């Protein structure tokens, strides 16, 4: 995948997260934390999970060993603190992706998953997975928003980047 594609996905990630957090801010804390039929039990839990996953992968991309444990960790119980951390993480992601080069994308990373299995995968596949993981869980949040009185935002890539 060309580097420009990943740069586009990094920009989309930042923009769509802003839009999603703006809508989630319209909910009460109780509504965001309400248990719902989802992997990470709530909108708030899923927002935290996306941040957990992003930090795991960003550390791996930086060369640190980072097992994927604590996937359901609540890093920030306070929504506004979580939102601020999300903005900072998105800035780090955009900066990292802006500096990507073909040499790094052609390497591999060895890592341990949450079941203790060791994998070695190509970086270009892992960067694609990184963005796909975010999209996957944002879709779950979108679905959970349909269970509230708040209208979920449009998250389509071609709509967000054109706005």
N, C-alpha and C positions, 0 to 999 in steps of 0.2 A: 504494500500500500504506500502511495507517495506520502511524503512528510506533510504536504499541504492538506491532505485529507485529515490527518490527525490534528493539524492546526485548526481546521474548520470545526472538528468535533470538540476541541478544547474551548473554542469561542462559544459554540452552541451550549456546551455544558455550563459555562458561566451564566449565559443569558437565561437559559431555561431554569436553572436553579434560582436565580433572582425572581423570576416570574412565579415559580412554585412556592417559594418562601413568602412572597407577597400575599398569595392567596391563603396559605396556611396561617399567616398572621391574623387573618380575619376570624379564625376559629378561637374559641376559648381554650385555655390550657387543658381543661378537662376533655374537651372534644378531641384535641390533638392526641391526648394520651388514652383515649377510650380504647378498650380492647376490641379488636375487629378481626375478621378472618383473614389474617395475613401472616407471612413468615415471621415478621418481627413485631407482631401483635398490635401495633398502633401506627398512626401517622408519625408521631414523635419517635417511636422506636425505629421505624424505617428510615427516617431522615438521619438518625444517629448511625444506623448501619451503613448507609451510603458513605458517610464520613469515615467510619471505621475502615471500610474497604478501600477507600481512596488513600488513606494514610498507610495502610499495609502495602499497597502496590507502589505508592510513591517512594516508600522506604526501600522496597525491593529494587525499584529502578535506580535508586541512588547507591545500590550495592550493599545494603544492610540485610542481614538475615532477619526475616520477619515472619514467624509462623502466623497462620490465620486463625488465631484463637480469640475467643471473646467477641465473636461476630455479632452478638446481641447486646454488647456493652452500651450503656447509656453514658456517653462521654460528657454530655451537657444536659442536665435536667431542665435548665432554664432555656426557654425557646430563643430569647434574644441573644444569649451567649452562643447557642448552637448556630444561629443565623450568622453571627459575626465570625465564628470559626469557619463556617461554610464559605463566606466571602474570601477570607484569607487563604483557605485551601484552594479555591478556584483560581486565585491569583498565582499561587505556586504551580498549579497544574498548567496554566497558560504559559508561565515562564519556562517551565520544564519542556513543554512541547515546542515552544518557539526555538529552543536550542537543540532539538533533536537533529541527529545526523544519520546518514545512511549506514555508517560504520556501526553505530550503537544498535540500530534496528536489525542489523545482520548478526548480532550476538545472541547468546542464550542466557537465561537466568535459571539457576537451580534454587528451588524453594520447597518448603514444607507446607502442605495444606492443613486444614483443621482436623483431619483424621490421622495426621502424622505421616502421610505418604509424601515421599520426595519426588519431585518432578523437575525435569529440565525442559524448558520450552523456549522457542524463539521469541525474542523481544517484540518483533512486529506483531506476532499473534497476541502476546500479552497486553500490548498497548491497545489493540483492537478490543480485547476482552475487557480491559479497564473501562472503556467508554460504553461498551455494551452492558456491563454490570450496572452502571449508573442508570442507563435508560430502562433496563429491566425493572429496577426497584422504583424509579420515578413513576413507571406505569402502575405499579401497585399502589402508590400514594394517590395517583389520579383516580384509581378505582375506589379507594377509601374515601376520597373527597366526594364521590357521587353518593355516598351514604350519609352525607351531611346536607345542610341547607345551602352551602357554598357551591357555586358553580365552578367546576374544575377548569383550570386554564388550558388553552391550546398549547400543546407541547411539540407539535410537528416541526421537525427540523427545518423544512423549507419555509414554514410560516415564521418561525423565530428568527432565522437568519435574514429574512427579507424585511422584517419589521424595522 
